[in-house]
Amino acid sequence: PNLGENYYRVKQVFSDGSFEYSELHRVIFDIDLTEVSLYPNPTSGNAYLSLKPFAGKKATVQVYNTLGQSLIELDVDELTDAPLLLNLSTLNNGVYSIAVKVDNERLFTKNIVVSRL
């Protein structure tokens, strides 16, 4: 999606080959993928971490619980423009901290909520 207003519709294809389109819907997408961001938050399983400003650099991403225990560690040899997929489906419901180091320097920590209702 593009930043700002986006329009979409769904094409439903039936087993006989015929199809229908849904009504056109407007969605406002306010996540700027050129910035560092973590989304969706809260999540029920997967989250994406956009680190586009650091493309080409090495990074380590760690997920910590509220006790400070490291639960997931992801080493990336070279970041790209594409967001990193974080599989958080093994975590229980709760609040977690995601710490990011780029070129062995701690840059920031973001919190994420995992919730499966």
N, CA, C and O atoms as a GROMACS GRO file, in nm:
protein
  468
    1PRO      N    1   0.082  -0.120   0.000
    1PRO     CA    2   0.000   0.000   0.000
    1PRO      C    3   0.086   0.125   0.000
    1PRO      O    4   0.201   0.123   0.043
    2ASN      N    5   0.030   0.232  -0.047
    2ASN     CA    6   0.096   0.362  -0.046
    2ASN      C    7   0.056   0.438   0.079
    2ASN      O    8  -0.051   0.415   0.136
    3LEU      N    9   0.141   0.528   0.121
    3LEU     CA   10   0.111   0.614   0.235
    3LEU      C   11  -0.007   0.704   0.198
    3LEU      O   12  -0.007   0.764   0.091
    4GLY      N   13  -0.105   0.712   0.286
    4GLY     CA   14  -0.222   0.795   0.260
    4GLY      C   15  -0.340   0.713   0.214
    4GLY      O   16  -0.360   0.600   0.260
    5GLU      N   17  -0.420   0.770   0.123
    5GLU     CA   18  -0.541   0.704   0.076
    5GLU      C   19  -0.510   0.593  -0.024
    5GLU      O   20  -0.431   0.612  -0.117
    6ASN      N   21  -0.572   0.478  -0.004
    6ASN     CA   22  -0.562   0.365  -0.095
    6ASN      C   23  -0.703   0.314  -0.119
    6ASN      O   24  -0.790   0.326  -0.033
    7TYR      N   25  -0.725   0.259  -0.237
    7TYR     CA   26  -0.855   0.203  -0.272
    7TYR      C   27  -0.836   0.057  -0.309
    7TYR      O   28  -0.738   0.021  -0.374
    8TYR      N   29  -0.931  -0.027  -0.267
    8TYR     CA   30  -0.922  -0.168  -0.302
    8TYR      C   31  -1.061  -0.225  -0.324
    8TYR      O   32  -1.162  -0.170  -0.281
    9ARG      N   33  -1.062  -0.337  -0.392
    9ARG     CA   34  -1.182  -0.418  -0.407
    9ARG      C   35  -1.137  -0.562  -0.419
    9ARG      O   36  -1.023  -0.589  -0.458
   10VAL      N   37  -1.226  -0.653  -0.387
   10VAL     CA   38  -1.194  -0.795  -0.388
   10VAL      C   39  -1.259  -0.859  -0.510
   10VAL      O   40  -1.375  -0.835  -0.541
   11LYS      N   41  -1.181  -0.941  -0.578
   11LYS     CA   42  -1.233  -1.018  -0.691
   11LYS      C   43  -1.256  -1.160  -0.642
   11LYS      O   44  -1.161  -1.227  -0.601
   12GLN      N   45  -1.379  -1.207  -0.647
   12GLN     CA   46  -1.414  -1.343  -0.606
   12GLN      C   47  -1.432  -1.426  -0.732
   12GLN      O   48  -1.514  -1.394  -0.817
   13VAL      N   49  -1.354  -1.534  -0.743
   13VAL     CA   50  -1.360  -1.622  -0.859
   13VAL      C   51  -1.430  -1.751  -0.817
   13VAL      O   52  -1.392  -1.815  -0.719
   14PHE      N   53  -1.532  -1.789  -0.893
   14PHE     CA   54  -1.610  -1.908  -0.863
   14PHE      C   55  -1.554  -2.029  -0.938
   14PHE      O   56  -1.480  -2.013  -1.035
   15SER      N   57  -1.590  -2.148  -0.893
   15SER     CA   58  -1.536  -2.271  -0.952
   15SER      C   59  -1.572  -2.286  -1.100
   15SER      O   60  -1.501  -2.356  -1.172
   16ASP      N   61  -1.678  -2.222  -1.147
   16ASP     CA   62  -1.714  -2.231  -1.288
   16ASP      C   63  -1.640  -2.129  -1.374
   16ASP      O   64  -1.662  -2.121  -1.494
   17GLY      N   65  -1.551  -2.050  -1.312
   17GLY     CA   66  -1.471  -1.953  -1.384
   17GLY      C   67  -1.531  -1.813  -1.385
   17GLY      O   68  -1.463  -1.718  -1.424
   18SER      N   69  -1.654  -1.798  -1.344
   18SER     CA   70  -1.714  -1.665  -1.338
   18SER      C   71  -1.658  -1.591  -1.216
   18SER      O   72  -1.599  -1.652  -1.127
   19PHE      N   73  -1.678  -1.460  -1.213
   19PHE     CA   74  -1.624  -1.381  -1.102
   19PHE      C   75  -1.712  -1.260  -1.076
   19PHE      O   76  -1.793  -1.220  -1.160
   20GLU      N   77  -1.693  -1.204  -0.955
   20GLU     CA   78  -1.760  -1.082  -0.913
   20GLU      C   79  -1.660  -0.994  -0.840
   20GLU      O   80  -1.566  -1.044  -0.777
   21TYR      N   81  -1.681  -0.863  -0.849
   21TYR     CA   82  -1.600  -0.769  -0.773
   21TYR      C   83  -1.683  -0.713  -0.658
   21TYR      O   84  -1.804  -0.692  -0.670
   22SER      N   85  -1.617  -0.690  -0.546
   22SER     CA   86  -1.685  -0.626  -0.433
   22SER      C   87  -1.694  -0.476  -0.461
   22SER      O   88  -1.644  -0.426  -0.562
   23GLU      N   89  -1.759  -0.405  -0.370
   23GLU     CA   90  -1.762  -0.260  -0.380
   23GLU      C   91  -1.622  -0.205  -0.357
   23GLU      O   92  -1.539  -0.269  -0.292
   24LEU      N   93  -1.596  -0.089  -0.409
   24LEU     CA   94  -1.469  -0.021  -0.389
   24LEU      C   95  -1.465   0.037  -0.248
   24LEU      O   96  -1.562   0.099  -0.203
   25HIS      N   97  -1.353   0.015  -0.177
   25HIS     CA   98  -1.338   0.066  -0.041
   25HIS      C   99  -1.212   0.152  -0.031
   25HIS      O  100  -1.111   0.126  -0.097
   26ARG      N  101  -1.221   0.254   0.052
   26ARG     CA  102  -1.107   0.343   0.075
   26ARG      C  103  -1.044   0.306   0.209
   26ARG      O  104  -1.113   0.288   0.309
   27VAL      N  105  -0.911   0.296   0.210
   27VAL     CA  106  -0.836   0.267   0.332
   27VAL      C  107  -0.726   0.372   0.343
   27VAL      O  108  -0.656   0.401   0.246
   28ILE      N  109  -0.712   0.429   0.462
   28ILE     CA  110  -0.605   0.525   0.484
   28ILE      C  111  -0.492   0.453   0.554
   28ILE      O  112  -0.509   0.401   0.665
   29PHE      N  113  -0.378   0.448   0.490
   29PHE     CA  114  -0.260   0.377   0.540
   29PHE      C  115  -0.164   0.483   0.591
   29PHE      O  116  -0.106   0.558   0.512
   30ASP      N  117  -0.145   0.488   0.724
   30ASP     CA  118  -0.063   0.595   0.780
   30ASP      C  119   0.070   0.547   0.837
   30ASP      O  120   0.129   0.614   0.921
   31ILE      N  121   0.117   0.433   0.791
   31ILE     CA  122   0.249   0.385   0.833
   31ILE      C  123   0.348   0.422   0.725
   31ILE      O  124   0.336   0.376   0.611
   32ASP      N  125   0.443   0.505   0.758
   32ASP     CA  126   0.544   0.546   0.662
   32ASP      C  127   0.657   0.443   0.664
   32ASP      O  128   0.734   0.436   0.759
   33LEU      N  129   0.664   0.362   0.558
   33LEU     CA  130   0.762   0.254   0.556
   33LEU      C  131   0.904   0.302   0.535
   33LEU      O  132   0.997   0.221   0.535
   34THR      N  133   0.925   0.434   0.518
   34THR     CA  134   1.062   0.486   0.511
   34THR      C  135   1.116   0.512   0.651
   34THR      O  136   1.235   0.536   0.668
   35GLU      N  137   1.030   0.508   0.752
   35GLU     CA  138   1.070   0.527   0.890
   35GLU      C  139   1.084   0.391   0.957
   35GLU      O  140   1.037   0.290   0.905
   36VAL      N  141   1.148   0.389   1.073
   36VAL     CA  142   1.156   0.268   1.153
   36VAL      C  143   1.020   0.248   1.218
   36VAL      O  144   0.970   0.336   1.288
   37SER      N  145   0.959   0.132   1.195
   37SER     CA  146   0.828   0.107   1.253
   37SER      C  147   0.806  -0.041   1.279
   37SER      O  148   0.873  -0.126   1.220
   38LEU      N  149   0.713  -0.070   1.367
   38LEU     CA  150   0.677  -0.205   1.407
   38LEU      C  151   0.525  -0.216   1.396
   38LEU      O  152   0.453  -0.140   1.460
   39TYR      N  153   0.478  -0.308   1.315
   39TYR     CA  154   0.333  -0.318   1.291
   39TYR      C  155   0.296  -0.460   1.252
   39TYR      O  156   0.384  -0.532   1.205
   40PRO      N  157   0.174  -0.505   1.266
   40PRO     CA  158   0.068  -0.439   1.342
   40PRO      C  159   0.096  -0.452   1.492
   40PRO      O  160   0.163  -0.545   1.536
   41ASN      N  161   0.043  -0.361   1.565
   41ASN     CA  162   0.062  -0.361   1.710
   41ASN      C  163  -0.067  -0.314   1.774
   41ASN      O  164  -0.102  -0.197   1.763
   42PRO      N  165  -0.140  -0.404   1.840
   42PRO     CA  166  -0.106  -0.541   1.880
   42PRO      C  167  -0.111  -0.637   1.761
   42PRO      O  168  -0.165  -0.607   1.655
   43THR      N  169  -0.054  -0.755   1.785
   43THR     CA  170  -0.051  -0.860   1.684
   43THR      C  171  -0.102  -0.990   1.744
   43THR      O  172  -0.100  -1.009   1.866
   44SER      N  173  -0.149  -1.078   1.656
   44SER     CA  174  -0.192  -1.210   1.703
   44SER      C  175  -0.088  -1.316   1.668
   44SER      O  176  -0.106  -1.432   1.702
   45GLY      N  177   0.018  -1.278   1.600
   45GLY     CA  178   0.120  -1.376   1.563
   45GLY      C  179   0.240  -1.314   1.495
   45GLY      O  180   0.348  -1.308   1.554
   46ASN      N  181   0.223  -1.268   1.371
   46ASN     CA  182   0.335  -1.211   1.297
   46ASN      C  183   0.335  -1.060   1.308
   46ASN      O  184   0.230  -0.996   1.316
   47ALA      N  185   0.455  -1.003   1.309
   47ALA     CA  186   0.472  -0.858   1.307
   47ALA      C  187   0.582  -0.827   1.207
   47ALA      O  188   0.662  -0.913   1.171
   48TYR      N  189   0.584  -0.704   1.163
   48TYR     CA  190   0.685  -0.659   1.067
   48TYR      C  191   0.761  -0.542   1.126
   48TYR      O  192   0.703  -0.452   1.186
   49LEU      N  193   0.892  -0.546   1.108
   49LEU     CA  194   0.980  -0.442   1.157
   49LEU      C  195   1.047  -0.378   1.036
   49LEU      O  196   1.127  -0.440   0.967
   50SER      N  197   1.013  -0.253   1.013
   50SER     CA  198   1.070  -0.180   0.900
   50SER      C  199   1.196  -0.108   0.945
   50SER      O  200   1.192  -0.022   1.034
   51LEU      N  201   1.306  -0.142   0.884
   51LEU     CA  202   1.435  -0.081   0.916
   51LEU      C  203   1.500  -0.023   0.789
   51LEU      O  204   1.622  -0.025   0.774
   52LYS      N  205   1.417   0.028   0.701
   52LYS     CA  206   1.461   0.076   0.570
   52LYS      C  207   1.576   0.178   0.578
   52LYS      O  208   1.666   0.173   0.493
   53PRO      N  209   1.577   0.269   0.675
   53PRO     CA  210   1.688   0.365   0.680
   53PRO      C  211   1.826   0.299   0.702
   53PRO      O  212   1.929   0.363   0.682
   54PHE      N  213   1.826   0.172   0.743
   54PHE     CA  214   1.952   0.103   0.772
   54PHE      C  215   1.985  -0.005   0.669
   54PHE      O  216   2.066  -0.093   0.697
   55ALA      N  217   1.925   0.001   0.553
   55ALA     CA  218   1.949  -0.099   0.448
   55ALA      C  219   2.098  -0.109   0.419
   55ALA      O  220   2.169  -0.009   0.410
   56GLY      N  221   2.144  -0.235   0.405
   56GLY     CA  222   2.284  -0.262   0.377
   56GLY      C  223   2.367  -0.287   0.502
   56GLY      O  224   2.482  -0.329   0.492
   57LYS      N  225   2.311  -0.262   0.619
   57LYS     CA  226   2.385  -0.282   0.743
   57LYS      C  227   2.345  -0.413   0.810
   57LYS      O  228   2.240  -0.470   0.780
   58LYS      N  229   2.430  -0.460   0.901
   58LYS     CA  230   2.405  -0.581   0.979
   58LYS      C  231   2.323  -0.544   1.102
   58LYS      O  232   2.341  -0.437   1.160
   59ALA      N  233   2.232  -0.634   1.142
   59ALA     CA  234   2.147  -0.605   1.257
   59ALA      C  235   2.119  -0.729   1.340
   59ALA      O  236   2.126  -0.842   1.291
   60THR      N  237   2.089  -0.706   1.466
   60THR     CA  238   2.041  -0.809   1.558
   60THR      C  239   1.912  -0.759   1.619
   60THR      O  240   1.905  -0.646   1.669
   61VAL      N  241   1.809  -0.843   1.615
   61VAL     CA  242   1.680  -0.810   1.673
   61VAL      C  243   1.652  -0.912   1.782
   61VAL      O  244   1.659  -1.033   1.759
   62GLN      N  245   1.621  -0.863   1.903
   62GLN     CA  246   1.592  -0.952   2.015
   62GLN      C  247   1.456  -0.919   2.073
   62GLN      O  248   1.418  -0.802   2.083
   63VAL      N  249   1.382  -1.023   2.111
   63VAL     CA  250   1.252  -1.007   2.174
   63VAL      C  251   1.266  -1.050   2.319
   63VAL      O  252   1.313  -1.161   2.348
   64TYR      N  253   1.226  -0.961   2.411
   64TYR     CA  254   1.237  -0.985   2.554
   64TYR      C  255   1.100  -0.986   2.618
   64TYR      O  256   1.009  -0.915   2.575
   65ASN      N  257   1.085  -1.069   2.722
   65ASN     CA  258   0.961  -1.064   2.801
   65ASN      C  259   0.976  -0.957   2.908
   65ASN      O  260   1.078  -0.890   2.915
   66THR      N  261   0.874  -0.942   2.992
   66THR     CA  262   0.876  -0.837   3.095
   66THR      C  263   0.978  -0.863   3.206
   66THR      O  264   1.009  -0.774   3.285
   67LEU      N  265   1.031  -0.986   3.211
   67LEU     CA  266   1.136  -1.018   3.308
   67LEU      C  267   1.276  -0.992   3.253
   67LEU      O  268   1.375  -1.012   3.322
   68GLY      N  269   1.283  -0.947   3.127
   68GLY     CA  270   1.411  -0.919   3.064
   68GLY      C  271   1.477  -1.041   3.004
   68GLY      O  272   1.595  -1.035   2.968
   69GLN      N  273   1.404  -1.151   2.994
   69GLN     CA  274   1.460  -1.273   2.936
   69GLN      C  275   1.449  -1.267   2.784
   69GLN      O  276   1.344  -1.234   2.729
   70SER      N  277   1.559  -1.298   2.716
   70SER     CA  278   1.560  -1.299   2.570
   70SER      C  279   1.489  -1.426   2.522
   70SER      O  280   1.530  -1.537   2.557
   71LEU      N  281   1.384  -1.408   2.442
   71LEU     CA  282   1.304  -1.522   2.394
   71LEU      C  283   1.332  -1.554   2.248
   71LEU      O  284   1.328  -1.670   2.207
   72ILE      N  285   1.360  -1.453   2.170
   72ILE     CA  286   1.386  -1.470   2.027
   72ILE      C  287   1.502  -1.381   1.991
   72ILE      O  288   1.509  -1.266   2.035
   73GLU      N  289   1.594  -1.433   1.909
   73GLU     CA  290   1.703  -1.352   1.857
   73GLU      C  291   1.715  -1.378   1.708
   73GLU      O  292   1.718  -1.493   1.663
   74LEU      N  293   1.723  -1.271   1.633
   74LEU     CA  294   1.731  -1.279   1.488
   74LEU      C  295   1.852  -1.198   1.442
   74LEU      O  296   1.858  -1.077   1.464
   75ASP      N  297   1.948  -1.265   1.379
   75ASP     CA  298   2.065  -1.198   1.323
   75ASP      C  299   2.045  -1.181   1.174
   75ASP      O  300   2.014  -1.277   1.103
   76VAL      N  301   2.064  -1.060   1.126
   76VAL     CA  302   2.048  -1.030   0.984
   76VAL      C  303   2.181  -0.980   0.932
   76VAL      O  304   2.233  -0.879   0.980
   77ASP      N  305   2.236  -1.052   0.833
   77ASP     CA  306   2.366  -1.013   0.777
   77ASP      C  307   2.361  -0.881   0.701
   77ASP      O  308   2.455  -0.801   0.707
   78GLU      N  309   2.250  -0.860   0.630
   78GLU     CA  310   2.236  -0.735   0.555
   78GLU      C  311   2.089  -0.698   0.546
   78GLU      O  312   2.009  -0.770   0.486
   79LEU      N  313   2.054  -0.585   0.605
   79LEU     CA  314   1.916  -0.538   0.599
   79LEU      C  315   1.882  -0.492   0.457
   79LEU      O  316   1.969  -0.442   0.384
   80THR      N  317   1.757  -0.508   0.420
   80THR     CA  318   1.710  -0.462   0.290
   80THR      C  319   1.601  -0.358   0.311
   80THR      O  320   1.569  -0.321   0.425
   81ASP      N  321   1.544  -0.311   0.202
   81ASP     CA  322   1.432  -0.217   0.210
   81ASP      C  323   1.305  -0.283   0.261
   81ASP      O  324   1.216  -0.216   0.312
   82ALA      N  325   1.298  -0.415   0.247
   82ALA     CA  326   1.177  -0.488   0.286
   82ALA      C  327   1.171  -0.503   0.438
   82ALA      O  328   1.274  -0.523   0.502
   83PRO      N  329   1.052  -0.493   0.497
   83PRO     CA  330   1.038  -0.514   0.642
   83PRO      C  331   1.074  -0.657   0.682
   83PRO      O  332   1.052  -0.751   0.606
   84LEU      N  333   1.128  -0.672   0.802
   84LEU     CA  334   1.160  -0.804   0.857
   84LEU      C  335   1.034  -0.866   0.914
   84LEU      O  336   0.956  -0.800   0.984
   85LEU      N  337   1.013  -0.993   0.885
   85LEU     CA  338   0.902  -1.067   0.943
   85LEU      C  339   0.946  -1.122   1.077
   85LEU      O  340   1.047  -1.192   1.086
   86LEU      N  341   0.870  -1.091   1.182
   86LEU     CA  342   0.895  -1.144   1.316
   86LEU      C  343   0.783  -1.241   1.349
   86LEU      O  344   0.668  -1.201   1.365
   87ASN      N  345   0.816  -1.368   1.360
   87ASN     CA  346   0.717  -1.469   1.395
   87ASN      C  347   0.706  -1.474   1.547
   87ASN      O  348   0.794  -1.527   1.615
   88LEU      N  349   0.598  -1.418   1.599
   88LEU     CA  350   0.576  -1.412   1.744
   88LEU      C  351   0.468  -1.510   1.788
   88LEU      O  352   0.416  -1.501   1.899
   89SER      N  353   0.434  -1.604   1.700
   89SER     CA  354   0.324  -1.696   1.727
   89SER      C  355   0.351  -1.793   1.842
   89SER      O  356   0.257  -1.850   1.896
   90THR      N  357   0.477  -1.811   1.880
   90THR     CA  358   0.509  -1.901   1.991
   90THR      C  359   0.499  -1.832   2.127
   90THR      O  360   0.509  -1.897   2.231
   91LEU      N  361   0.478  -1.700   2.126
   91LEU     CA  362   0.473  -1.625   2.252
   91LEU      C  363   0.331  -1.625   2.310
   91LEU      O  364   0.233  -1.626   2.236
   92ASN      N  365   0.323  -1.624   2.440
   92ASN     CA  366   0.194  -1.612   2.510
   92ASN      C  367   0.144  -1.469   2.498
   92ASN      O  368   0.219  -1.378   2.463
   93ASN      N  369   0.016  -1.450   2.528
   93ASN     CA  370  -0.038  -1.315   2.533
   93ASN      C  371   0.042  -1.232   2.631
   93ASN      O  372   0.078  -1.280   2.738
   94GLY      N  373   0.072  -1.108   2.594
   94GLY     CA  374   0.146  -1.020   2.683
   94GLY      C  375   0.215  -0.909   2.610
   94GLY      O  376   0.199  -0.892   2.489
   95VAL      N  377   0.294  -0.832   2.685
   95VAL     CA  378   0.371  -0.721   2.630
   95VAL      C  379   0.517  -0.764   2.623
   95VAL      O  380   0.572  -0.820   2.718
   96TYR      N  381   0.579  -0.738   2.510
   96TYR     CA  382   0.718  -0.776   2.485
   96TYR      C  383   0.796  -0.655   2.435
   96TYR      O  384   0.739  -0.564   2.375
   97SER      N  385   0.925  -0.655   2.460
   97SER     CA  386   1.013  -0.550   2.410
   97SER      C  387   1.097  -0.606   2.296
   97SER      O  388   1.147  -0.718   2.304
   98ILE      N  389   1.110  -0.528   2.193
   98ILE     CA  390   1.193  -0.567   2.078
   98ILE      C  391   1.308  -0.469   2.071
   98ILE      O  392   1.290  -0.350   2.045
   99ALA      N  393   1.429  -0.521   2.094
   99ALA     CA  394   1.550  -0.439   2.093
   99ALA      C  395   1.621  -0.459   1.960
   99ALA      O  396   1.636  -0.572   1.913
  100VAL      N  397   1.664  -0.350   1.901
  100VAL     CA  398   1.730  -0.355   1.771
  100VAL      C  399   1.870  -0.296   1.783
  100VAL      O  400   1.888  -0.185   1.833
  101LYS      N  401   1.968  -0.373   1.736
  101LYS     CA  402   2.106  -0.325   1.728
  101LYS      C  403   2.144  -0.326   1.581
  101LYS      O  404   2.126  -0.426   1.512
  102VAL      N  405   2.198  -0.216   1.534
  102VAL     CA  406   2.248  -0.208   1.397
  102VAL      C  407   2.398  -0.184   1.407
  102VAL      O  408   2.443  -0.091   1.474
  103ASP      N  409   2.475  -0.269   1.339
  103ASP     CA  410   2.621  -0.263   1.347
  103ASP      C  411   2.669  -0.261   1.492
  103ASP      O  412   2.757  -0.183   1.528
  104ASN      N  413   2.609  -0.348   1.574
  104ASN     CA  414   2.645  -0.369   1.715
  104ASN      C  415   2.622  -0.248   1.805
  104ASN      O  416   2.677  -0.243   1.915
  105GLU      N  417   2.541  -0.152   1.762
  105GLU     CA  418   2.504  -0.039   1.847
  105GLU      C  419   2.355  -0.048   1.877
  105GLU      O  420   2.274  -0.059   1.785
  106ARG      N  421   2.318  -0.042   2.003
  106ARG     CA  422   2.175  -0.046   2.038
  106ARG      C  423   2.112   0.086   1.994
  106ARG      O  424   2.151   0.193   2.040
  107LEU      N  425   2.016   0.075   1.905
  107LEU     CA  426   1.952   0.195   1.852
  107LEU      C  427   1.824   0.228   1.926
  107LEU      O  428   1.802   0.342   1.966
  108PHE      N  429   1.739   0.127   1.945
  108PHE     CA  430   1.610   0.156   2.006
  108PHE      C  431   1.545   0.028   2.054
  108PHE      O  432   1.585  -0.083   2.016
  109THR      N  433   1.444   0.045   2.138
  109THR     CA  434   1.360  -0.064   2.185
  109THR      C  435   1.216  -0.021   2.164
  109THR      O  436   1.179   0.092   2.196
  110LYS      N  437   1.135  -0.111   2.110
  110LYS     CA  438   0.992  -0.086   2.090
  110LYS      C  439   0.913  -0.194   2.162
  110LYS      O  440   0.958  -0.308   2.171
  111ASN      N  441   0.798  -0.159   2.212
  111ASN     CA  442   0.711  -0.257   2.277
  111ASN      C  443   0.605  -0.304   2.179
  111ASN      O  444   0.559  -0.229   2.094
  112ILE      N  445   0.567  -0.432   2.194
  112ILE     CA  446   0.460  -0.488   2.113
  112ILE      C  447   0.371  -0.574   2.202
  112ILE      O  448   0.418  -0.637   2.296
  113VAL      N  449   0.244  -0.575   2.171
  113VAL     CA  450   0.147  -0.653   2.246
  113VAL      C  451   0.108  -0.774   2.161
  113VAL      O  452   0.070  -0.759   2.045
  114VAL      N  453   0.119  -0.894   2.220
  114VAL     CA  454   0.073  -1.016   2.154
  114VAL      C  455  -0.059  -1.053   2.221
  114VAL      O  456  -0.067  -1.069   2.342
  115SER      N  457  -0.162  -1.065   2.139
  115SER     CA  458  -0.295  -1.094   2.193
  115SER      C  459  -0.372  -1.183   2.097
  115SER      O  460  -0.398  -1.145   1.983
  116ARG      N  461  -0.407  -1.301   2.145
  116ARG     CA  462  -0.492  -1.393   2.068
  116ARG      C  463  -0.617  -1.416   2.149
  116ARG      O  464  -0.616  -1.489   2.248
  117LEU      N  465  -0.725  -1.355   2.108
  117LEU     CA  466  -0.851  -1.370   2.182
  117LEU      C  467  -0.939  -1.476   2.123
  117LEU      O  468  -1.048  -1.501   2.173
   0.00000   0.00000   0.00000
